[in-house]
Amino acid sequence: MTNRETICQQLVSLLVEQGSTTRPQCIDRLGVRAASLLEAIDHLKTLGLLQEPSRVGMRTGRRAPRLEFAPDYFWTAGIDFQEERVLGVVSDLSGVARHSVEIPGRGRDTVEECWRDIHEAMGRLKKACGADWKRVRGIGFADPGLVDMTMGRSIRAVNLAGWRDVPTQRVLEERYGIPTKLWPECAVRTHAEYLQRRGRLEGTLFYIGLGRGVGGGFIRNGECFFGDGNLAMEIGHVVVKPNGPLCQCGNRGCLEAFAGKNGIRRMVEETLRSDVNTSLDLQDFSLEKFVRCVKEDKPAYLIACEVSEYVGRALATVVTLLNPSCIVFGDELTGLGDLLLDTVRRNLEFYCFPGSLKNLSLEISTLPPGETAREAALLVRNDLLKKEFGR
């Protein structure tokens, strides 16, 4: 590899990490000569990968112009496949979402019904792009369940009966003719949370999604940890009460059996059988409705306290093993706000080494709903850049 190729590789890696940079920052960060950096930048500009829009007409004494990816070098698509909907995004190289779609769930009891909605989302994205679809060079897929990323297969999603042992990568590549990468949805979301805090987060980040199911992700040095079998960070299946209620995974007492939608619904049903005075009901039950009840209804509040206790116990294991700098909470149960955060903090103080909590921050996610699909597009973008430039 020539010196120019090495610098190009390092420069692309830096832009993936930071989004944009300047020539002085590159020289300082990469430790290269100005002349060598200039040669690499000019080469990447010639290829159409880089641009310095503020450099045109620049006068001496102004702030150094920003180096950034040229948006139209290529685009990528991202799919966030959820139980109740499918979100799709087409993003340009700079990470800006050019087009987005949302397909509501219409019953997905079979794999054919799952593919129906995925292909409808992809079809709408293609139609929205029109002639620009030729710019799309990859598809990133955020899967709702367990994933074999090496083989590109969806292993199992407990909330989607038909989504088992599916060759997702092969199906998408054969149908759309472009490379596809598969990741667990929580890993994609974790990476998005990390990028939102880029520049102000020092250390590691753990994400826990508290929605219909319970999932987690852990990121260190900008990379998600998946484990040797791609099954790491399944916090929803940490046992928090031995011999507790049956979980959809087949075990008993998992966190998801208490903090997932079905677990909370079971606790509401038990409360209603006790004939207590409550505004809780099971008609059109949703986590959003449950969270609203918590603010005014004592039985709902007590359920929320119990759920938050179990979340805190599971996260005590996470903090003990991983010692993260930040834990981010996402999805519907974050509507519990301080009740959730204060209960978790109290459990961590009780179960963990004091030193592990010294610099730990607990935060509620502020990312918009479509961010996971956009992040899936960015992750496949990064993978394509790595293959092209050896990042």
C-alpha positions in Angstrom: 0.0 0.0 0.0 1.4 3.4 -1.0 1.7 6.3 1.4 -1.2 8.1 -0.4 -3.4 5.0 -0.1 -2.7 4.8 3.6 -3.5 8.4 4.2 -6.7 8.1 2.2 -7.7 5.1 4.3 -7.0 7.0 7.5 -8.9 10.1 6.3 -12.0 8.1 5.3 -11.9 6.5 8.8 -11.6 9.9 10.5 -14.6 11.2 8.5 -16.7 8.1 9.4 -15.8 8.7 13.1 -16.3 12.5 13.2 -18.6 13.4 10.3 -16.3 16.3 9.2 -12.9 17.6 9.9 -10.3 20.2 8.7 -6.9 20.0 7.2 -5.1 21.2 10.4 -7.1 18.7 12.4 -6.1 15.9 10.0 -2.4 16.8 10.3 -2.7 16.8 14.0 -4.7 13.6 14.3 -3.0 11.5 11.6 0.5 12.8 12.1 1.2 13.3 8.4 3.0 16.0 6.4 0.9 18.8 4.9 2.0 17.9 1.4 1.1 14.2 1.8 -2.3 15.1 3.2 -2.9 17.5 0.3 -2.1 14.8 -2.2 -4.6 12.4 -0.5 -7.3 15.0 -0.3 -6.9 15.9 -4.0 -7.1 12.3 -4.9 -10.4 11.7 -2.9 -11.8 14.9 -4.4 -11.0 13.7 -7.9 -12.8 10.4 -7.1 -15.8 12.5 -6.0 -15.8 11.2 -2.4 -14.8 14.5 -0.6 -15.8 18.1 -0.8 -14.7 21.3 0.9 -17.7 23.6 0.2 -16.5 26.5 2.3 -13.1 26.5 0.6 -14.4 28.0 -2.6 -13.5 31.7 -2.7 -11.8 31.5 0.7 -9.6 34.3 1.8 -6.6 34.1 4.1 -7.4 34.5 7.7 -10.8 32.8 7.7 -11.6 29.7 9.7 -10.3 26.5 8.1 -12.9 25.0 5.8 -14.5 21.7 6.7 -13.7 18.5 4.9 -16.8 16.2 4.5 -18.2 13.5 2.4 -19.7 14.5 -1.0 -23.4 13.5 -0.5 -24.0 12.0 -3.9 -20.9 9.8 -4.1 -23.4 7.0 -3.3 -26.5 6.5 -1.2 -27.7 3.7 1.0 -31.0 2.4 2.3 -32.0 1.4 5.8 -34.9 -0.8 7.0 -36.1 -0.9 10.6 -38.3 -4.0 10.8 -40.6 -3.8 13.8 -43.6 -5.8 15.0 -46.0 -3.0 14.4 -44.5 -1.2 11.5 -41.6 -1.0 9.0 -39.6 2.1 8.7 -37.4 2.8 5.6 -34.9 5.5 4.9 -32.6 6.3 2.0 -29.6 8.3 3.1 -26.9 10.1 1.2 -23.2 9.6 2.0 -23.2 12.6 4.4 -25.9 10.9 6.5 -28.8 13.1 5.4 -32.1 11.2 5.0 -33.3 11.9 1.4 -36.5 9.8 1.5 -38.4 7.9 4.2 -41.4 5.7 4.4 -43.5 4.0 7.1 -45.6 0.8 6.6 -48.0 -0.1 9.4 -48.2 -3.7 10.5 -51.2 -5.7 9.2 -50.7 -9.0 10.9 -47.5 -10.9 10.5 -48.1 -14.5 11.4 -46.1 -15.9 8.5 -42.8 -15.2 6.9 -44.7 -14.3 3.7 -46.6 -11.6 5.5 -43.3 -10.2 7.0 -41.8 -10.0 3.5 -44.9 -8.4 2.1 -44.4 -5.3 4.3 -40.6 -5.2 3.9 -40.9 -5.3 0.1 -43.6 -2.7 0.2 -41.3 -0.4 2.2 -38.5 -1.0 -0.3 -40.8 -0.4 -3.2 -42.0 2.9 -1.9 -38.4 4.0 -1.3 -37.5 3.1 -4.9 -40.5 5.0 -6.2 -39.6 8.0 -4.1 -36.0 8.0 -5.3 -37.0 7.7 -9.0 -34.0 7.9 -11.2 -31.7 8.5 -8.2 -32.3 4.9 -7.1 -29.2 4.0 -9.1 -27.2 5.9 -6.5 -28.2 3.3 -3.8 -25.4 0.8 -3.3 -26.3 -1.0 -0.1 -29.1 -2.0 2.2 -28.8 -2.0 6.0 -31.4 -4.1 7.9 -32.2 -3.7 11.6 -33.7 -7.0 12.7 -36.1 -7.2 15.7 -34.7 -10.5 17.0 -31.6 -12.7 17.2 -29.3 -12.5 14.2 -26.5 -14.5 12.6 -24.6 -11.6 11.1 -21.9 -13.9 9.6 -24.4 -15.8 7.6 -26.9 -12.9 7.2 -29.8 -14.9 8.7 -32.6 -13.8 11.0 -32.6 -16.5 13.7 -35.7 -15.7 15.7 -37.9 -12.8 16.8 -40.0 -13.8 19.8 -42.7 -11.2 19.0 -43.0 -12.2 15.3 -44.1 -15.8 15.0 -43.3 -16.0 11.3 -39.8 -14.5 11.5 -37.6 -17.6 12.2 -34.5 -18.9 10.4 -34.9 -16.5 7.5 -32.1 -15.9 4.9 -32.7 -12.2 5.0 -29.5 -11.0 3.5 -29.7 -13.4 0.5 -33.4 -12.6 -0.2 -32.7 -8.8 -0.2 -29.6 -9.1 -2.3 -31.2 -11.3 -4.9 -34.3 -9.1 -5.2 -32.6 -5.7 -5.3 -29.2 -6.6 -6.6 -27.1 -4.6 -4.1 -25.1 -5.7 -1.0 -27.1 -6.1 2.2 -25.9 -6.2 5.9 -27.9 -7.4 8.9 -27.7 -6.2 12.5 -29.8 -6.7 15.6 -32.1 -3.6 16.0 -30.7 -2.8 19.4 -27.2 -2.8 18.2 -28.1 -0.3 15.4 -29.9 1.9 17.9 -27.0 1.7 20.3 -24.7 3.0 17.6 -27.1 5.9 16.9 -27.1 6.8 20.5 -23.3 6.8 20.6 -23.1 9.1 17.5 -25.5 11.5 19.0 -23.1 11.9 22.0 -20.0 12.0 19.8 -17.6 14.5 21.1 -19.0 14.7 24.6 -19.0 11.0 25.7 -15.8 9.7 27.1 -16.0 6.0 27.7 -18.5 3.3 26.9 -22.2 3.3 26.4 -24.9 0.7 27.2 -28.4 1.0 25.6 -31.5 -0.7 26.9 -34.7 -0.6 24.9 -37.9 -0.9 27.0 -40.7 -1.5 24.5 -42.7 -4.5 23.3 -39.6 -6.5 24.1 -36.4 -5.6 26.1 -33.1 -5.4 24.3 -29.6 -4.1 24.8 -26.4 -3.0 23.2 -22.9 -2.1 24.3 -20.5 0.1 22.4 -16.8 0.7 23.1 -14.4 2.7 20.9 -17.1 3.3 18.4 -17.8 -0.4 17.9 -20.7 -2.6 19.1 -19.9 -5.8 21.0 -21.8 -8.8 19.7 -20.1 -11.8 21.3 -18.6 -14.8 19.6 -22.0 -16.1 18.5 -23.6 -12.7 17.8 -25.9 -13.2 20.9 -24.3 -10.8 23.4 -26.2 -8.1 25.3 -29.6 -9.9 25.4 -30.5 -8.1 28.6 -34.2 -8.9 28.2 -33.3 -12.6 28.9 -31.3 -12.0 32.1 -33.2 -13.9 34.8 -34.3 -11.4 37.5 -36.6 -13.7 39.4 -35.8 -17.5 39.4 -38.9 -19.6 38.7 -40.8 -16.4 37.8 -43.4 -16.1 34.9 -42.7 -17.9 31.6 -40.9 -15.8 29.1 -41.5 -16.0 25.3 -37.9 -17.3 25.0 -38.9 -20.4 27.0 -37.1 -19.6 30.2 -38.7 -18.3 33.4 -38.2 -15.1 35.3 -36.5 -13.1 32.4 -36.6 -9.3 32.6 -38.7 -9.3 29.5 -41.3 -11.4 31.3 -41.8 -8.4 33.6 -40.8 -5.3 31.6 -41.9 -6.3 28.1 -45.4 -5.5 26.8 -46.8 -9.0 27.4 -45.3 -9.0 30.9 -46.8 -5.7 31.9 -50.1 -6.8 30.4 -50.0 -10.0 32.6 -49.4 -7.8 35.7 -52.4 -5.6 34.7 -54.6 -8.6 34.2 -53.6 -9.9 37.7 -54.4 -6.5 39.2 -57.9 -6.5 37.5 -58.6 -9.9 38.9 -58.0 -8.6 42.4 -61.0 -6.3 41.9 -59.1 -3.1 42.9 -60.3 0.4 42.0 -58.2 1.2 38.9 -58.5 2.9 35.5 -56.4 0.2 34.0 -58.0 -2.0 31.4 -57.0 -4.5 28.7 -59.0 -3.1 25.9 -56.6 -2.0 23.1 -53.8 -2.3 25.7 -50.6 -0.5 24.9 -47.5 0.6 26.8 -48.3 4.2 25.9 -51.8 3.9 27.6 -50.2 2.2 30.6 -47.6 5.0 31.1 -50.3 7.6 31.0 -52.2 5.7 33.7 -49.2 5.6 36.0 -49.4 9.3 36.6 -52.9 9.2 38.0 -53.6 5.6 39.0 -52.2 4.0 42.2 -52.3 0.3 41.0 -50.6 1.3 37.7 -48.0 3.3 39.7 -47.2 0.2 41.8 -46.8 -2.0 38.7 -44.5 0.6 37.2 -42.4 0.6 40.4 -42.1 -3.2 40.3 -41.1 -3.1 36.7 -38.5 -0.5 37.3 -37.1 -2.5 40.2 -36.5 -5.5 37.9 -34.9 -3.2 35.3 -32.6 -1.9 38.0 -31.6 -5.5 39.0 -30.7 -6.5 35.5 -28.7 -3.3 34.9 -26.8 -3.9 38.2 -25.4 -7.0 36.5 -24.5 -4.9 33.4 -22.7 -2.3 35.5 -20.9 -4.9 37.5 -19.6 -6.7 34.3 -19.1 -3.8 31.9 -18.7 -0.6 34.0 -20.2 1.7 31.3 -19.9 5.5 31.4 -23.5 6.0 30.2 -26.7 4.0 30.2 -29.4 5.2 27.7 -33.0 4.2 28.0 -35.2 4.0 24.9 -38.7 3.1 23.7 -42.1 3.4 25.3 -41.4 2.8 29.0 -39.1 5.9 29.1 -42.4 7.8 29.5 -42.0 6.7 33.2 -39.3 9.4 33.4 -37.9 10.0 36.9 -39.7 7.0 38.4 -37.7 4.7 36.1 -34.4 6.6 36.5 -34.6 7.0 40.3 -35.6 3.4 40.9 -32.7 2.1 38.7 -30.3 4.4 40.4 -31.3 3.2 43.8 -30.9 -0.4 42.7 -27.5 0.3 41.3 -26.4 2.0 44.5 -27.6 -1.1 46.5 -26.1 -3.9 44.3 -23.0 -2.4 42.6 -19.5 -1.4 43.7 -19.7 2.4 44.6 -16.7 3.1 42.3 -18.6 1.8 39.3 -21.2 4.5 39.7 -18.9 7.5 40.2 -19.0 8.8 36.6 -22.1 6.8 35.4 -24.9 8.9 33.7 -28.4 7.6 33.2 -30.1 9.2 30.2 -33.5 9.0 28.4 -33.1 8.8 24.6 -34.1 11.8 22.6 -33.7 10.2 19.1 -36.7 10.4 16.7 -38.5 7.1 15.8 -37.0 6.9 12.3 -33.4 7.2 13.5 -32.8 3.4 13.6 -33.5 3.0 9.9 -31.2 5.9 9.1 -28.5 4.4 11.3 -28.8 1.1 9.5 -28.2 2.9 6.3 -25.1 4.6 7.8 -23.7 1.3 9.1 -23.9 -0.3 5.6 -22.4 2.9 4.2 -19.4 2.4 6.6 -19.1 -1.2 5.6 -19.0 -0.3 1.9 -16.4 2.5 2.5 -14.3 0.0 4.4 -14.4 -2.4 1.5 -13.6 0.3 -1.0 -10.9 2.2 0.9 -9.7 -0.5 3.4 -10.9 1.5 6.4 
